[in-house]
Amino acid sequence: MTAEEIIDFVTGLDGVLTLRPTPGDGSPEIAWGDTFFYYSPDGVIPTTAQPFATIVTKNYPGDEASRLDRPGAFRVNVAAGKEAFVRWTGHAPREAATSEVDPSAVDTVIAHPVYGAVGWLAVVDPGTRTEEVTRELLSTAHHLARSRHERRTDPTAR
């Protein structure tokens, strides 16, 4: 599964705003080449919401454990919710894992090496083992983001 396939899949979901920072667009240099997915049916970058998923193509300061400095490596990061997090890691987000998977393991669902404590999952270089589950997790994260958006914008949805 390539990053472009993931971008095409997520961009095809309703109400998704996809940001792909590049030189000259005003974004910080460290974000260039990465991709950020928001639920934003009006196409405006939300000021009160984080992306529901990202694709990163390099190490960030303090987030080097996935070894994204390898040629062609990338990591899909997904806010798929507590239920999915527990299903894939065997523990709640805020609980310390007793035997966490190597954060550089490819084609494996892991707790995000930095944001796992807030329920984010990640997959480095999704492949045949994780292609279907990556799509499932992205769909779940999209659904959760859409539900949060509807609660914030529609008083009858509360």
N, C-alpha and C positions, 0 to 999 in steps of 0.2 A: 504494500500500500504506500503510495507516494504522498508527499505533502500536497501536491496539486490535486490528487484524488480526494483527499480529505477536505481541502478547501472547496472543491466543487460540490461535494456532498453537503457540507454545512451551509454553504451559500444557497443551496437549493431549498433549504428549510424556510418556512414562512417567517417574515419579519426580521431576517438576519442582516445585520450591518457588518460587513467584513472590512477590517482595516489592515492594510499592508504597508507599513511605514517605509519610506524610501528617502534618499538624500534630497534635500530641497523642499520637503513638504512640511517642515517645522517640527517634525518629531525628533526625539532624542536619537543620537547616532546608534546607541546600543540596541534600539528596537528595529533598526533597518534590517530587512530580510525576514522578520518574524510576522506572524499573522494573529490578529485578535478578532474574536467573534462576540458580538453583542446582540441581544434581542432588542431591536429598535425599529418597530414597524414604520416610524416616521422618517427613518434614515438619518437621524441626528444622533451624534455620539452622546450617550447618556451621561449626565453629570453625577447621578446618584447610584449608578450601577457599575459593577466590574464586568469584564468579559465573562461569558460562561464557558469559554474554551479558548485556548491559544495553541499556536505552534511556534516553538522556539528552535532556532537553528544554531545556537551558540551557547557557551557558558555565560552566565551572568555572575557578577560578583556575589560570593556567598552561595552560589548555586552551581557548583562544578562537579557534583557527584555523578551526574549522568554522563559525564565525559562527552559532551556535545562538540568538543574540539576535534573529534574524529571526522575524516572526510565524509561528507554526505549525511552525517547524523542529524536527526531532529527528534524533538519530543512533543507529543500531543499532551496537553494538560487540560483536564476536564473537571468542572465543578458538577459532578453527577449526583450529589446528595449523599446524606448519611447512609441510607439503605444500601445503595450501590457500593459505597466505601466499605461498609461492614462485610458485604457479600464477597468483595474481592480481596480484602486484607485480613478478615477474621477478627477485626477489632474496631471499636469506635474511633473516630478521628483523633480525639484528645488522649486516648490511651496509648501508652508506649507499647510498641510491638516487641515481642520477644525474639522473633526471628524474621526480621524484615528482609525482603528480597534486595539484592544488589541493585542500586539505583541506575547502574549503567547497563543492566541486562536488557537485551533487545527483545522485541516481540513478546513482552510480558507486562501485564497490568501490575502497577506498583502504586503505593502511596506516594504522592508527589514529595520529592526530597526536601522541599522547603515548606510547601503549603498543605502537606498531608494533615497537619493538626487542625486545619479548618475544612477538611473533607475533600480535598482535591486528589484525584487519581491522575496517573500519567502512564504513557506508553512510549518507550524509546523505539524508534524505527518499527512501527507496526508492520507485521507480516502476516503470513497465513494463519498463525495461531490466534492472532488478536484482531484481524480485520473486521470480523462480524461484531465482536464485543466493542471494538472502538466505535463503530457506527451506532451501536446500541447506547453506549455511554454518552456519546455526543447528542443523540436524540433525547435522552433523558435530561441532560443538562439544558438543552434548548427548551424542553417542556417546563422545567423548573424556572428558567429565566422568564419565559412567557408568563407563567403563573404569577411570579413576583411582580412583573410589569403590570399585569391586569389588576392585581390587588392595590398597587400604588396609584393607578390611573382611573380605576372604575370603583366608585364608592359602593356600588351594589355588589361587587365581587368579594367583599370582605365578609 
